Amino acid sequence: MRPSSGKIIIFAALPLEYRAVRALVADPQRVDHAAGTIFEVGRIPGTNWEVYLAQVGQGNQGAAVLTERAIQMIGPDAVFFTGIAGGMKRDVALGDVVVATQVFSYHGGKQEQTFKTRPVTWSASHRLEQTARFAVLDPQWAESLFPTGREIPEVHFKPIAAGEVVVNAQASTLQDLLDEHYNGVAAIETEGAGFSGAASMAEQVSALVIRGISDRADGSKQQTDTGGFQLLAADNAAALTIAVIKSLTFPGTVKTEQPSARPETVGTSVMASAVAGQQLNEPLPVAWRRELLPPWSSESATIELHLLPEESPRLSMRQMNQLKEDLVSLGRSASFFTATEEVSSVIGDDFTAAYVRDARQGRSIGLAIKRSGQRSCWESLPRSSHMFMPVLDPEFAQARIADLLWLLLRLHDVPQTRFAPALAIDPAEILTVMSLDSAKTSNSFPLARGGRGGPVQLLPDETWDATTIEGAVPNIAEELTLRLMHCFRNPHDQQRF
């Protein structure tokens, strides 16, 4: 696994696009590449990410060269391209933002009696696309990034096309080509193919293109530019880019050293063997979320994750008082809590917690730690936008469990110990199981358990050491998700897996 650098690069083509991003980065400082490229490096308020900005100019070739150069120089965890684009769909309004699920390089082809397209296509990084989808689940996702009164734009997850031509004509040979062969694209621009191609060649670097719609690509560009839509689109795309970074979990250091092979694990990958924990004779006692903070009556389906130390010294009240403040700070720095929402904190005889409860949005999210050393976090399942029902998407849940594991490992430093994870959905009666993408278009939301049954709980009866968890978070998250879904579908098996 590639070690994390804690760095992100954001590329823009035009000065107005660059300035829109730069305005949202704290204390940018100039850094010069040996070949002459000038970067600025700063931080996103509320996160630990170190962000590099670069202006590449117009065109795919320049974008490709500078993307490759920057990745080699900086070694980022993720790269973004943000800016403006022409809209290709009537249901995508001026000022809306398009997250490119795919980038088509549409100029490839063979000219015979007719032009036969041979496009090259790059898909968005799954991790970044999922993070973007999560970021915009909150309808007020850009509230802290915009001036008071600014309307928050709609966000669309659709393919885009990238070539070497600025399209500004309602009828042309190129428009005919796009209509016939790329009818699904929502936007057209001139750098995404070069950027995506270069990023795809860099091993394990996630990439995402985010574009604000500044014109209709139909001959009205002069009017829309004069009307200020370029600036609006650039600001909106920059705001979403920053919102995605704020929602991107900051990783800990991933250890890449492989342990010495033991006879029983020779020939088995480190990741595969890391998933197998040490079985306990009896599950460790766990304080579930409703025992820490009893839920209110309208609370919706919530996923909760706990790490219980097998052995840990009892925390002092002095430590608990300090942790009360630390939980809020850590939650904000990891974008677990948003920069603008009011976070409540509480300290009891045996635990301290930081949490947000929004009855209007049905949102419940929190962090807690007990004097025994138990670390806990929880968050409401995302909801269908038009049916407002909680959605259990196993793929999305797995990604969030991985993020929450990272967060729990950072809550409090303790001597080396082993941890037993506990996982639950509570309440688990009113929810549906489907992908979040399907939930956006489906008109049918069957109750997954027929509205019956109590909490679904995976008990803490297997331990891993902290180093193993840290080095195999994705695999352990997958294992826990599979077990949780088994318990969900077979409630009689949940007492002991």
C-alpha positions, 0 to 999 in steps of 0.5 A: 500500500502506498504511504500517505503524504497528506498532500493534495493538488488542485489544478485550474486552467484560467486565472479566474478559476485559480483565484476562486480556489485560492480564495478558499485556501489559508495562507498560500505560500509560493513554491517553485519547481525546478522546471519553472512551474510555480505552485502555491501551498496552503491548508484548507481550514478545518482539515490537516490536508496540505494543498498545492495549487497550480495553474496549467493554462488552457488545453489538454497537452499542458494539463497532462504535462503539468499534472505528471510533473506535479505528481512526480514532484509532490507525491499527492494522495489525490489530485483535482481539476476544477474550473468552468465548462460549457453545459450540454444538458438542459436539466443542468442549469448555469451555475450548477456543478458537474462532478465528472463520473467519466471523462471522454476524449472525444477527438479520437477516431477514424475518418472514412466515408463517415467519422468512426469514433474511437474515444478514450475514457477515464473513470473518476476515482471511486474514493473521490466520487463517493466522498463527493456524493457524501459531501453533498448529502447535506443540502447546505454543503456550501453554506460555510464557503459562500457569502451570506445569501448566495444560492447553493448550486445543484450538483450533478454526477455525470460524464463530461467530454474534453477536446481541443475546441471551445464549443460555442455554436448551436449547429455545427459538425462538432455538435452533431458528433457530440449529439450522436456519439456522446449524448450522455455528457453533461459538460464540455471542456478542454483540459480534463482528458490531459489531466485524467490521462496523466493521473491514470498513469500515476500509481494509486493517485486518486483523481477527480474533475469538477466543473461549474457550468458557465455557458450553454455551448450554443452560441450564447457564451458572450452573453453569459460571460458578460452576465457574470456566469464565468465567475459564478461557475468558477466559484461554485466549482471551487467551493465543491472541490473544497467541500470534497476535500473537507469530507475526505478523511485524513489518513494516518501513516500506513505502514508498508513493512511486511512482518516476518512470515510465520510457517502458517502464513507463508504464501498468504498476503499480508492483507489477507492474513491481517483480516483474521483476528484473535477470537475471544472466549467471551465478547467484551462488554460494550456500551452501545450508543443508546446507553451513552446518549439515549436516542430521541424519538424521531432519530433515524437509522444510525450506524455506530462503530466502537473499538474496545481495548482488550487491556487499557489503564482506566482514564483519569477525570483530568484526562476525560476533561481534556478529551471533552475539548479534544473530541470537538477539535478532532471531529472538525479537523477530520471533517466529521463535524462540519465547520459551521454546525454547533457541536454539543459536548458532555462529560459524565461519570464514565464517559465524555462525548461530542455530538450533533443532533438535528431533528429537522434533518434527522441527523445524529453524529457523534464521538465518545470515549469511556474511562475504560478506553472504549472509543465510539463514533456514530452517524445517521445513514444517508437518506433518499432525497425524495422519499426521505428514507434512510438507505443502507448501501453496503458499498457506501457503508464499507467506505464509511466504516473504513473512514470511521476506523481511521478516526477512532484510531486517532481519538486517544493515545494508549499503550500498545493493546489489542482492540475488538470492534463492535458494529451496529445499526440502531434503530434498524426497523425503518430503512431500505437496502439499495445503492445510493445511486438507485435511491435517487431514481427509485420510486419504490423503497421496500422496508428492509426488515418489514418494519420489525426487529430491534438493533442489529449488533455485531459483538466485540468478540475478535481482536486485532492489534492497533498496528494491524488495524492501521495497516489493513483498514480497507480489508477489516472494514470489508470484513466488518461490513460483510458480517454486519450485513449477514447479521442484518439479514439473519437477526438470530445470528447476531448474538455471536458471529 
